[in-house]
């Protein structure tokens, strides 16, 4: 008999979770995987394309090629290229023959506008990092610790029940006391449950999260509209007529009023803008999905933790409108499931309860532990 008692004691000791180390606070993920992917693409892609544009500019030298008159010397042709690149104004005529001008300066500032796009795309993540991350980190650390401690309390309770049952002269009286304690909710964890319930009535995290996704969606739409504007107005004109008859050359009779010029880098800018616009359009549904996932509860995590005694946040219908901080915390708990050591063990117990023949024998993790420790065999049949 002592051998079985010793085996049960070792089994219950092994079921206890180890004390969390300091690495848990450093290992918490404070961004969802989809948000991290969005940050990497929306910020990294324009920076990569900017580097390609600048590399093309520095390697190719002049970004413009003008067809100067044959009587121009080499220095005069170089001056014409420089003057036309500095002005970047197209001189043409409308349908009625009147002279019109069109500025092409957007092509010159296009690489720098991509830098502005990258900075704008990073702003929503700065908002989340400094406005929501500190509070979220504290919430996650407290809830994860309390969930694991609640599991350990259940195991220690079974250890204590074994000792009391072995020392009790009347097993029936012990089980009557146990059933009364369950009915009067002596095994509940009010701090954790009330803290989660309180989070249903706060909306700071969910407001910041939705605001971040709305800002990101706004910047994506603004960037796409900007690229459409460039294509409709500028990116179909790789040739233009430039006037160099200004300044000292204004009175020179051999200088023509207009010379044709061609933009050497035009196809590169077209490819960059099309690539960036296509990727941003494809990312728009991802941003919308991230915002809409707050419209429904992730009940899978809490349903597993209802194996803890008296933890009935779901069964008591305490989950109301999902647009609150608790739903955001549940999403990040799911992302940090590797830090939640008790989840895998409770999930295994929950699966065992679904597959066992007598489901009423396993209601909580305490019932499972008492079954493993051999206490259920001493339970009176009428119970």
PABA-744821 format. One line per field, with one value per residue (C-alpha): residue number from 1; residue in three letters; x, y, z. Coordinates in Angstrom, 1 decimal, always signed. Layout:
% PABA-744821
num <- NUM; ... $
residuo <- ALA; ... $
east <- X; ... $
north <- Y; ... $
up <- Z; ... $
This chain:
% PABA-744821
num <- 1; 2; 3; 4; 5; 6; 7; 8; 9; 10; 11; 12; 13; 14; 15; 16; 17; 18; 19; 20; 21; 22; 23; 24; 25; 26; 27; 28; 29; 30; 31; 32; 33; 34; 35; 36; 37; 38; 39; 40; 41; 42; 43; 44; 45; 46; 47; 48; 49; 50; 51; 52; 53; 54; 55; 56; 57; 58; 59; 60; 61; 62; 63; 64; 65; 66; 67; 68; 69; 70; 71; 72; 73; 74; 75; 76; 77; 78; 79; 80; 81; 82; 83; 84; 85; 86; 87; 88; 89; 90; 91; 92; 93; 94; 95; 96; 97; 98; 99; 100; 101; 102; 103; 104; 105; 106; 107; 108; 109; 110; 111; 112; 113; 114; 115; 116; 117; 118; 119; 120; 121; 122; 123; 124; 125; 126; 127; 128; 129; 130; 131; 132; 133; 134; 135; 136; 137; 138; 139; 140; 141; 142; 143; 144; 145; 146; 147; 148; 149; 150; 151; 152; 153; 154; 155; 156; 157; 158; 159; 160; 161; 162; 163; 164; 165; 166; 167; 168; 169; 170; 171; 172; 173; 174; 175; 176; 177; 178; 179; 180; 181; 182; 183; 184; 185; 186; 187; 188; 189; 190; 191; 192; 193; 194; 195; 196; 197; 198; 199; 200; 201; 202; 203; 204; 205; 206; 207; 208; 209; 210; 211; 212; 213; 214; 215; 216; 217; 218; 219; 220; 221; 222; 223; 224; 225; 226; 227; 228; 229; 230; 231; 232; 233; 234; 235; 236; 237; 238; 239; 240; 241; 242; 243; 244; 245; 246; 247; 248; 249; 250; 251; 252; 253; 254; 255; 256; 257; 258; 259; 260; 261; 262; 263; 264; 265; 266; 267; 268; 269; 270; 271; 272; 273; 274; 275; 276; 277; 278; 279; 280; 281; 282; 283; 284; 285; 286; 287; 288; 289; 290; 291; 292; 293; 294; 295; 296; 297; 298; 299; 300; 301; 302; 303; 304; 305; 306; 307; 308; 309; 310; 311; 312; 313; 314; 315; 316; 317; 318; 319; 320; 321; 322; 323; 324; 325; 326; 327; 328; 329; 330; 331; 332; 333; 334; 335; 336; 337; 338; 339; 340; 341; 342; 343; 344; 345; 346; 347; 348; 349; 350; 351; 352; 353; 354; 355; 356; 357; 358; 359; 360; 361; 362; 363; 364; 365; 366; 367; 368; 369; 370; 371; 372; 373; 374; 375; 376; 377; 378; 379; 380; 381; 382; 383 $
residuo <- UNK; UNK; UNK; UNK; UNK; UNK; UNK; UNK; UNK; UNK; UNK; UNK; UNK; UNK; UNK; UNK; UNK; UNK; UNK; UNK; UNK; UNK; UNK; UNK; UNK; UNK; UNK; UNK; UNK; UNK; UNK; UNK; UNK; UNK; UNK; UNK; UNK; UNK; UNK; UNK; UNK; UNK; UNK; UNK; UNK; UNK; UNK; UNK; UNK; UNK; UNK; UNK; UNK; UNK; UNK; UNK; UNK; UNK; UNK; UNK; UNK; UNK; UNK; UNK; UNK; UNK; UNK; UNK; UNK; UNK; UNK; UNK; UNK; UNK; UNK; UNK; UNK; UNK; UNK; UNK; UNK; UNK; UNK; UNK; UNK; UNK; UNK; UNK; UNK; UNK; UNK; UNK; UNK; UNK; UNK; UNK; UNK; UNK; UNK; UNK; UNK; UNK; UNK; UNK; UNK; UNK; UNK; UNK; UNK; UNK; UNK; UNK; UNK; UNK; UNK; UNK; UNK; UNK; UNK; UNK; UNK; UNK; UNK; UNK; UNK; UNK; UNK; UNK; UNK; UNK; UNK; UNK; UNK; UNK; UNK; UNK; UNK; UNK; UNK; UNK; UNK; UNK; UNK; UNK; UNK; UNK; UNK; UNK; UNK; UNK; UNK; UNK; UNK; UNK; UNK; UNK; UNK; UNK; UNK; UNK; UNK; UNK; UNK; UNK; UNK; UNK; UNK; UNK; UNK; UNK; UNK; UNK; UNK; UNK; UNK; UNK; UNK; UNK; UNK; UNK; UNK; UNK; UNK; UNK; UNK; UNK; UNK; UNK; UNK; UNK; UNK; UNK; UNK; UNK; UNK; UNK; UNK; UNK; UNK; UNK; UNK; UNK; UNK; UNK; UNK; UNK; UNK; UNK; UNK; UNK; UNK; UNK; UNK; UNK; UNK; UNK; UNK; UNK; UNK; UNK; UNK; UNK; UNK; UNK; UNK; UNK; UNK; UNK; UNK; UNK; UNK; UNK; UNK; UNK; UNK; UNK; UNK; UNK; UNK; UNK; UNK; UNK; UNK; UNK; UNK; UNK; UNK; UNK; UNK; UNK; UNK; UNK; UNK; UNK; UNK; UNK; UNK; UNK; UNK; UNK; UNK; UNK; UNK; UNK; UNK; UNK; UNK; UNK; UNK; UNK; UNK; UNK; UNK; UNK; UNK; UNK; UNK; UNK; UNK; UNK; UNK; UNK; UNK; UNK; UNK; UNK; UNK; UNK; UNK; UNK; UNK; UNK; UNK; UNK; UNK; UNK; UNK; UNK; UNK; UNK; UNK; UNK; UNK; UNK; UNK; UNK; UNK; UNK; UNK; UNK; UNK; UNK; UNK; UNK; UNK; UNK; UNK; UNK; UNK; UNK; UNK; UNK; UNK; UNK; UNK; UNK; UNK; UNK; UNK; UNK; UNK; UNK; UNK; UNK; UNK; UNK; UNK; UNK; UNK; UNK; UNK; UNK; UNK; UNK; UNK; UNK; UNK; UNK; UNK; UNK; UNK; UNK; UNK; UNK; UNK; UNK; UNK; UNK; UNK; UNK; UNK; UNK; UNK; UNK; UNK; UNK; UNK; UNK; UNK; UNK; UNK; UNK; UNK; UNK; UNK; UNK; UNK; UNK; UNK; UNK; UNK; UNK; UNK $
east <- +0.0; +2.9; +4.3; +1.1; +1.0; +4.6; +3.8; +0.8; +2.9; +5.6; +2.9; +1.3; +4.7; +5.6; +2.3; +3.3; +4.5; +8.0; +8.3; +8.6; +11.9; +12.8; +12.9; +9.0; +8.8; +11.4; +9.9; +6.3; +5.2; +3.5; +2.6; +0.4; +2.1; -0.1; +0.8; +4.5; +4.2; +2.4; +5.1; +7.9; +6.3; +4.7; +7.9; +10.6; +9.3; +9.5; +12.9; +14.1; +12.7; +14.3; +17.7; +17.2; +16.2; +19.2; +21.5; +20.3; +20.8; +24.3; +25.4; +23.9; +25.0; +22.8; +19.1; +18.2; +19.3; +18.6; +19.1; +21.1; +21.7; +24.6; +26.4; +26.6; +29.9; +30.3; +30.1; +27.1; +25.3; +26.2; +24.9; +21.6; +21.2; +21.8; +19.5; +16.7; +17.1; +17.0; +13.9; +12.1; +9.3; +7.6; +6.8; +4.1; +1.0; -2.7; -5.3; -5.7; -2.0; -1.3; +1.9; +1.4; +3.9; +3.7; +5.9; +7.5; +9.1; +7.2; +9.6; +12.6; +11.2; +9.7; +12.5; +12.2; +8.4; +8.9; +10.9; +8.0; +5.7; +8.0; +7.9; +4.1; +3.7; +5.8; +3.7; +0.8; +3.3; +4.9; +1.4; +0.9; +4.3; +4.2; +0.4; -0.6; +2.4; +3.3; -0.3; -0.6; +2.7; +1.6; -1.8; -0.3; +2.4; -0.2; -2.8; -0.3; +1.2; -2.2; -3.4; -0.3; -0.6; -4.3; -3.3; -0.7; -3.2; -5.4; -2.6; -1.6; -5.2; -5.3; -2.1; -3.7; -6.9; -4.8; -3.2; -6.6; -8.3; -5.5; -5.7; -9.6; -11.2; -14.5; -14.0; -17.7; -17.4; -14.4; -16.2; -19.3; -17.0; -15.5; -18.8; -20.0; -16.9; -17.4; -21.0; -20.1; -17.3; -14.4; -12.1; -12.7; -9.9; -11.7; -8.7; -8.1; -11.7; -12.7; -9.7; -10.7; -14.3; -13.0; -11.2; -14.6; -15.5; -12.3; -11.7; -8.3; -6.5; -9.2; -9.5; -5.7; -5.6; -8.5; -7.0; -3.7; -5.4; -7.4; -4.3; -2.5; -5.5; -5.6; -1.9; -2.2; -5.1; -3.3; -0.2; -2.1; -4.0; -0.6; +0.8; -2.4; -2.0; +1.6; +0.7; -2.2; -0.3; +3.4; +4.4; +3.2; +5.4; +9.0; +9.8; +9.3; +10.4; +12.8; +13.5; +17.2; +16.8; +17.0; +19.5; +22.7; +21.4; +18.2; +19.7; +21.7; +20.3; +21.8; +20.0; +16.7; +13.6; +12.9; +15.0; +13.6; +14.7; +14.2; +14.1; +16.5; +15.2; +11.5; +11.0; +12.6; +10.2; +7.3; +8.3; +8.9; +5.5; +3.6; +5.3; +4.6; +1.0; +0.2; +1.6; -0.2; -3.5; -3.0; -2.2; -5.5; -7.7; -5.1; -5.5; -9.3; -9.2; -7.0; -9.6; -12.6; -11.2; -12.1; -15.8; -15.9; -14.6; -11.8; -13.5; -11.2; -8.7; -11.2; -13.1; -10.0; -9.4; -12.9; -11.2; -10.0; -12.4; -15.1; -13.6; -16.8; -16.3; -18.0; -20.7; -22.0; -22.4; -20.1; -18.8; -20.8; -19.8; -16.4; -15.2; -13.3; -9.8; -10.4; -10.8; -7.5; -5.8; -7.2; -5.7; -2.3; -2.6; -3.1; +0.0; +1.9; +0.6; +4.2; +4.6; +1.4; +2.7; -0.6; -2.5; -1.1; -1.8; -5.3; -5.9; -4.9; -7.2; -10.0; -9.4; -9.4; -12.8; -14.3; -13.1; -13.8; -16.9; -18.0; -17.7; -19.2; -16.1; -13.9; -15.4; -12.3; -8.6; -9.0; -11.3; -8.6; -5.9; -7.9; -8.6; -4.9; -4.0; -6.5; -8.8; -11.8; -11.6; -12.3; -15.2; -18.6; -20.7; -23.8; -21.8 $
north <- +0.0; +2.3; +1.7; +2.9; +5.9; +6.8; +6.4; +8.7; +11.3; +11.2; +11.5; +14.5; +16.1; +15.7; +17.3; +20.5; +23.2; +24.6; +28.1; +30.6; +32.2; +35.8; +34.8; +34.8; +38.5; +39.0; +36.3; +37.6; +38.5; +41.9; +41.8; +39.3; +37.3; +39.0; +42.4; +41.6; +40.5; +43.7; +45.8; +43.9; +44.3; +47.8; +49.4; +47.2; +47.1; +50.9; +51.0; +48.2; +49.9; +53.2; +51.5; +50.0; +53.4; +55.2; +52.4; +52.7; +56.5; +56.3; +53.5; +54.9; +58.5; +60.9; +60.2; +62.2; +62.2; +65.2; +65.4; +68.6; +70.2; +68.9; +72.3; +71.9; +71.0; +68.3; +70.9; +72.5; +69.1; +68.4; +71.8; +71.1; +67.8; +69.4; +72.3; +70.1; +67.8; +70.7; +72.3; +69.0; +71.0; +69.8; +72.5; +71.6; +72.9; +72.3; +71.5; +75.2; +75.7; +77.6; +77.0; +75.0; +73.7; +70.6; +70.0; +66.6; +67.2; +64.3; +62.0; +63.6; +63.4; +59.9; +58.0; +60.4; +60.1; +56.3; +57.2; +59.3; +56.3; +54.0; +56.5; +56.8; +53.0; +52.8; +55.3; +52.9; +50.5; +53.3; +54.2; +50.6; +50.2; +53.3; +53.6; +49.9; +47.7; +48.6; +47.8; +44.7; +43.4; +43.7; +42.1; +39.2; +38.6; +38.7; +36.5; +33.8; +33.6; +33.3; +30.7; +28.5; +29.1; +28.2; +24.9; +24.3; +25.1; +22.4; +19.8; +20.9; +20.7; +17.0; +16.4; +17.8; +15.8; +12.6; +13.3; +14.2; +11.2; +8.9; +10.4; +10.4; +7.6; +8.1; +8.3; +9.1; +12.3; +13.4; +13.1; +14.9; +17.7; +17.7; +17.9; +20.7; +22.7; +22.3; +23.5; +26.5; +27.4; +27.2; +26.1; +29.2; +31.7; +35.0; +37.3; +35.9; +35.5; +39.0; +40.5; +39.0; +40.1; +43.6; +43.6; +43.2; +46.7; +48.5; +49.5; +51.2; +48.3; +47.6; +51.3; +51.6; +48.3; +49.4; +52.9; +51.3; +49.2; +52.2; +54.4; +51.6; +51.2; +55.0; +55.1; +52.1; +53.8; +57.1; +55.5; +53.6; +56.9; +58.7; +56.0; +56.1; +59.9; +59.5; +56.9; +58.9; +62.2; +61.5; +57.9; +57.6; +60.4; +59.3; +62.0; +65.7; +69.0; +71.1; +74.8; +75.9; +79.3; +81.0; +83.1; +83.6; +81.5; +83.5; +85.9; +83.2; +82.8; +79.3; +77.8; +76.2; +77.1; +73.4; +70.3; +66.7; +64.8; +61.3; +60.0; +57.1; +55.8; +55.9; +52.1; +51.6; +54.0; +52.4; +48.9; +50.2; +51.9; +49.0; +46.6; +48.7; +49.4; +45.7; +44.6; +47.3; +46.4; +42.7; +43.7; +45.7; +42.6; +41.4; +44.7; +44.5; +40.9; +42.0; +44.6; +42.3; +39.4; +41.4; +41.0; +37.5; +35.8; +33.3; +30.9; +28.0; +29.2; +29.9; +26.7; +24.7; +26.6; +25.8; +22.6; +24.7; +24.5; +27.2; +29.0; +29.5; +32.7; +31.1; +29.0; +31.9; +33.9; +36.6; +37.2; +40.0; +42.3; +41.2; +44.7; +45.1; +44.6; +41.0; +39.9; +41.6; +39.9; +36.5; +37.1; +37.8; +34.9; +32.7; +34.2; +33.5; +30.0; +28.6; +30.7; +29.2; +25.9; +24.9; +25.1; +21.9; +19.9; +21.2; +20.6; +17.0; +16.6; +18.2; +15.8; +12.9; +14.0; +14.1; +10.6; +8.8; +6.7; +8.2; +12.0; +12.8; +11.3; +14.1; +17.5; +19.5; +19.0; +18.1; +15.2; +14.0; +14.2; +12.4; +9.7; +9.3; +9.4; +6.6; +8.6; +7.9; +4.2; +5.1; +7.3; +5.9; +4.4; +6.5; +9.6 $
up <- +0.0; +0.8; -2.7; -4.3; -2.0; -2.9; -6.6; -6.4; -4.5; -7.2; -9.9; -8.3; -7.8; -11.4; -12.4; -10.8; -13.2; -12.6; -11.3; -14.2; -14.8; -15.7; -19.4; -19.5; -19.3; -22.0; -24.3; -24.5; -28.0; -28.0; -31.7; -33.5; -36.3; -39.0; -37.6; -37.6; -41.2; -42.2; -40.5; -42.3; -45.7; -45.5; -44.1; -45.6; -49.2; -49.9; -48.2; -50.4; -53.5; -52.6; -52.3; -55.7; -57.2; -55.6; -56.7; -60.3; -60.1; -58.8; -61.1; -64.3; -63.8; -65.7; -65.4; -68.6; -72.2; -74.3; -78.1; -78.5; -81.9; -83.9; -83.6; -79.8; -78.3; -75.6; -72.8; -74.3; -74.5; -70.9; -69.9; -71.8; -69.9; -66.5; -67.2; -68.4; -65.4; -63.0; -64.5; -65.5; -67.2; -70.4; -73.0; -75.4; -77.2; -76.6; -79.2; -80.0; -80.5; -77.3; -75.4; -72.2; -69.6; -67.4; -64.4; -64.1; -60.7; -59.1; -60.9; -59.3; -55.8; -56.3; -54.4; -51.5; -51.4; -50.9; -47.8; -46.6; -47.2; -45.1; -42.2; -42.4; -42.4; -39.3; -37.4; -36.5; -35.0; -32.9; -31.7; -30.6; -29.0; -26.8; -26.1; -25.7; -25.3; -21.6; -20.4; -22.5; -21.2; -17.6; -18.4; -20.2; -17.5; -14.7; -16.5; -17.6; -14.1; -12.6; -15.0; -14.3; -10.6; -10.7; -12.2; -9.6; -6.8; -8.2; -8.1; -4.5; -3.5; -4.6; -2.7; +0.4; -0.3; -0.4; +3.0; +4.6; +3.1; +4.4; +7.9; +7.9; +9.9; +8.0; +4.2; +3.7; +5.8; +3.8; +0.5; +1.9; +2.9; -0.5; -2.3; +0.0; -0.7; -4.5; -4.2; -2.2; -4.6; -2.1; -4.9; -7.1; -8.1; -7.7; -8.4; -11.9; -12.9; -11.6; -13.3; -16.7; -16.1; -15.4; -18.7; -20.5; -19.3; -20.5; -24.1; -24.2; -25.9; -28.4; -29.3; -29.9; -31.9; -34.2; -34.5; -35.6; -38.3; -39.5; -39.8; -41.6; -43.9; -44.5; -45.4; -47.7; -49.5; -49.7; -51.1; -53.8; -54.8; -55.0; -57.3; -59.4; -59.7; -60.8; -63.5; -64.9; -65.0; -65.3; -65.6; -69.2; -70.4; -70.7; -73.4; -73.1; -74.7; -72.7; -73.1; -72.5; -74.1; -70.7; -68.9; -70.9; -73.8; -74.2; -76.8; -78.6; -82.1; -82.7; -79.6; -80.6; -78.4; -77.5; -77.5; -77.1; -74.0; -72.7; -69.1; -68.8; -65.5; -66.5; -66.8; -63.4; -61.7; -63.4; -62.2; -58.6; -58.5; -59.9; -57.5; -54.4; -55.4; -56.2; -52.8; -50.9; -52.6; -51.6; -48.0; -47.6; -46.9; -44.3; -42.5; -42.7; -41.4; -38.4; -37.4; -38.0; -35.9; -32.8; -33.7; -32.4; -29.3; -29.2; -26.8; -27.4; -24.8; -22.0; -22.6; -21.9; -18.7; -17.5; -16.4; -13.4; -10.5; -10.5; -13.5; -15.5; -17.4; -20.4; -18.7; -16.7; -20.0; -18.8; -22.4; -23.9; -26.8; -28.1; -28.7; -25.4; -23.9; -22.9; -26.5; -27.4; -24.5; -25.6; -29.1; -27.6; -25.2; -28.2; -29.8; -26.5; -26.0; -25.7; -22.5; -21.1; -19.8; -18.2; -21.5; -23.0; -19.9; -19.5; -23.2; -22.8; -19.8; -21.8; -24.7; -22.3; -20.8; -24.3; -25.1; -21.8; -21.3; -18.0; -18.6; -15.3; -13.6; -15.0; -14.5; -13.5; -13.3; -9.7; -10.7; -13.1; -10.5; -7.9; -10.5; -11.2; -7.5; -6.8; -4.6; -6.8; -6.0; -2.3; -3.2; -1.9; -4.6; -3.7; -4.4 $
